[in-house]
Amino acid sequence: MIHEVNIWGVLVAPITVYGVMALVLFAFLRTFWRLTGLLQFIWHPPLFELAVYVSILSLLVLYA
């Protein structure tokens, strides 16, 4: 678990850093799904994407 991150003299909470890391990973996954057409098989794509983002964020917080 990381502690507060110092960005130009401002202490940022670790969940913010984890959130940005999860967003980057999610962006790569989302691009892959769009290019391969896998999202057309999902019943509710926005709900699926939210669930995947929350899962990635949870795994980062748990294991990073």
C-alpha positions as CSV (number, residue, x, y, z in Angstrom):
1,M,0.0,0.0,0.0
2,I,1.4,3.4,-0.9
3,H,1.1,6.4,1.2
4,E,0.3,10.0,0.2
5,V,1.9,11.1,-3.0
6,N,3.6,14.5,-3.1
7,I,2.7,16.3,-6.4
8,W,4.3,19.7,-6.5
9,G,3.9,20.2,-2.8
10,V,0.3,18.9,-2.7
11,L,-0.3,15.6,-0.9
12,V,-2.7,13.4,-2.9
13,A,-4.6,10.5,-1.5
14,P,-3.5,7.1,-2.7
15,I,-7.0,6.3,-4.0
16,T,-6.5,9.1,-6.6
17,V,-3.3,7.5,-7.9
18,Y,-5.0,4.0,-8.0
19,G,-8.0,5.6,-9.8
20,V,-5.8,7.1,-12.5
21,M,-3.9,3.8,-12.9
22,A,-7.2,1.9,-13.2
23,L,-8.4,4.4,-15.7
24,V,-5.3,3.9,-17.9
25,L,-5.7,0.1,-17.8
26,F,-9.4,0.4,-18.5
27,A,-8.8,2.7,-21.5
28,F,-6.6,0.0,-23.1
29,L,-9.1,-2.7,-22.4
30,R,-12.0,-0.6,-23.8
31,T,-10.0,0.2,-27.0
32,F,-9.3,-3.5,-27.4
33,W,-13.0,-4.4,-26.9
34,R,-14.1,-1.7,-29.4
35,L,-11.6,-2.8,-32.1
36,T,-12.5,-6.5,-31.8
37,G,-16.2,-5.9,-31.6
38,L,-16.7,-7.7,-28.3
39,L,-18.9,-5.1,-26.8
40,Q,-21.7,-5.9,-29.2
41,F,-22.2,-9.2,-27.3
42,I,-22.7,-7.4,-23.9
43,W,-26.3,-6.7,-22.9
44,H,-25.6,-3.3,-21.2
45,P,-22.2,-2.0,-22.2
46,P,-22.0,1.1,-19.8
47,L,-22.9,-1.1,-16.9
48,F,-20.3,-3.7,-17.9
49,E,-17.7,-1.0,-18.3
50,L,-18.4,0.4,-14.9
51,A,-18.2,-3.1,-13.3
52,V,-14.8,-3.7,-15.0
53,Y,-13.4,-0.4,-13.9
54,V,-14.5,-1.0,-10.3
55,S,-13.0,-4.5,-10.5
56,I,-9.7,-3.1,-11.8
57,L,-9.6,-0.4,-9.1
58,S,-10.4,-2.9,-6.4
59,L,-7.7,-5.3,-7.5
60,L,-5.1,-2.4,-7.6
61,V,-6.0,-1.3,-4.1
62,L,-5.9,-4.9,-2.8
63,Y,-2.7,-6.0,-4.5
64,A,-0.6,-2.9,-5.2
